[in-house]
Amino acid sequence: MSRPRLNQGLVQVYTGNGKGKTTASLGLALRAIGHGYKVFMLQFMKGSKDYGEIQAAEKYLPNLIIVQSGLETFVSKENPSRADIDLARQGLETARKVISEGHYDLVILDEINTALDFNLIELDDVLDIIKSKPRHVELVLTGRYVPQKITEVADLVSEVNLIKHPYYHGVAAREGIEY
């Protein structure tokens, strides 16, 4: 029996300075998996296996593949390391390959907008990937500072705005909630 495929995959963007962009994309992934779709998430600028979504995917969600393309440390916008740049570019090539092959119905490029803002990857390369994606692939791009050119080619752009956050009241990131 063949699995379902999308008739028309769109391009979605989750951006803004608020918390919840990755979380929203994972909610979409869970919904897609529930309907039999295959999901691939590439996390730019992240390199820790401590994220709950990675552990859940490995243990319980065979239709969700998560690959990280970053170091365990924070990236300096003013002075990214050679490794930060190389890993981001390798991640972009992985994304290009995965999308063009069309095996996954939903592809999430987590923090790709931030990788662009940090000049780890080139905007024209990302636009080429968007333009060349197969018709049935839904593509989601997350991260702050979405470039205007991506906004223009996207079908849906949602902005997550920070109104209040417990971090500013001394509450550290909590396992299972923030990561």
Secondary structure as GFF3:
##gff-version 3
##sequence-region A 1 179
A	DSSP	beta_strand	11	15	.	.	.	ID=ss1
A	DSSP	alpha_helix	21	34	.	.	.	ID=ss2
A	DSSP	beta_strand	39	44	.	.	.	ID=ss3
A	DSSP	alpha_helix	52	60	.	.	.	ID=ss4
A	DSSP	beta_strand	64	69	.	.	.	ID=ss5
A	DSSP	alpha_helix	82	101	.	.	.	ID=ss6
A	DSSP	beta_strand	106	110	.	.	.	ID=ss7
A	DSSP	alpha_helix	112	117	.	.	.	ID=ss8
A	DSSP	alpha_helix	123	132	.	.	.	ID=ss9
A	DSSP	beta_strand	138	142	.	.	.	ID=ss10
A	DSSP	alpha_helix	148	153	.	.	.	ID=ss11
A	DSSP	beta_strand	156	159	.	.	.	ID=ss12
A	DSSP	three_ten_helix	166	169	.	.	.	ID=ss13
###
